[in-house]
Amino acid sequence: MIQLKHLSKKFGERLVVDDFTLDVPAGEIYGLLGHNGAGKSTTIGMMLGQVWPTSGDVRVCGYDVTAHRRLALLKVGAIFESPAFYDYLSARRNLEILSAYTTPTPRKRIDEIIAWVGLKGRENSNVRTYSHGMRARLALAQALLPYPKLLILDEPSDGLDPEGIHEMRLTIQRLQREMGLTILLSSHFLTEVEQLCTRIAVLKQGRMVFEGPLSATKRRESWTRIKTGDFGLAVKELRQAQLITHERDGNLIALSPGAGPDQVVRLLVERGISVHEIAPMEETLEEFYLSLMNGGDGFK
């Protein structure tokens, strides 16, 4: 659905996107991550034909965006930057006007979208009376007007409270599940990305530093967190029994192949070392991301 090949963008002498190659297949919820200024919004702007690339190719829905922008974006909906609405008009009237800029949308379709995003009953209220969460739903309604096959969502949960973030997450999942949409999601909410996306790409200072399935962001080593009366003594005993291979941070152990937590607990109790807690530990996307931003390879 999205193909970027050696995409670069300069503003003056400043290189904002540097040789970015990406392929987003149909049917996925794909995450685009990076710090402020990493080039995410500029990249999305190039996908939507609002920013002209310095070099490289941008293809959306099979069409070159720079050569055939109308065809490329015909089946694309987007929430990009801060969606603007006419505050003195109703949500319905806003959608009617906004759809007229591209392809006029039948009233029945607008009614369906209003109900789908949860604005039914408030569609005739002026937008100035809307909460931030309702404006986010209206922005999503606007993105759904062109019967899209692809949704590009740039920080769709920005400014929402926890309840609003939860509702937006469920809505995105429904869009992918019930409408079969491909969704490119740019977000600073890493927990949201972890729960939604199947693959991610991470940008750092304009360059891609990681691309792959979310499962690849988990640790190469399996660590177990353990709280004992004496961690140092516990490690000594476990090493002698060849039940662990590594330890770190004063509370983490790497079990030897074939060893299990039950064997660890049994041995320590037999040695008179109390065990308060033992549990497998899985690296979060946040830890992986921060490692990349701090110059690592994503793993400790």
Secondary structure, DSSP 4 states (H G I P E B T S, - for coil): -EEEEEEEEEETTEEEEEEEEEEE-TT-EEEEEE-TTSSHHHHHHHHTTSS--SEEEEEETTEETTT-HHHHTTTEEEE-SS----TTSBHHHHHHHHHHTSS---HHHHHHHHHHTT-TTSTTSBGGG--HHHHHHHHHHHHHTT--SEEEEESTTTT--HHHHHHHHHHHHHHHHHH--EEEEE-S-HHHHHHH-SEEEEEETTEEEEEEEGGGGS-SSPEEEEEES-HHHHHHHHHHTT-EEEEETTTEEEEPTT--HHHHHHHHHHTT--EEEEEEE---HHHHHHHHHTTS-S--
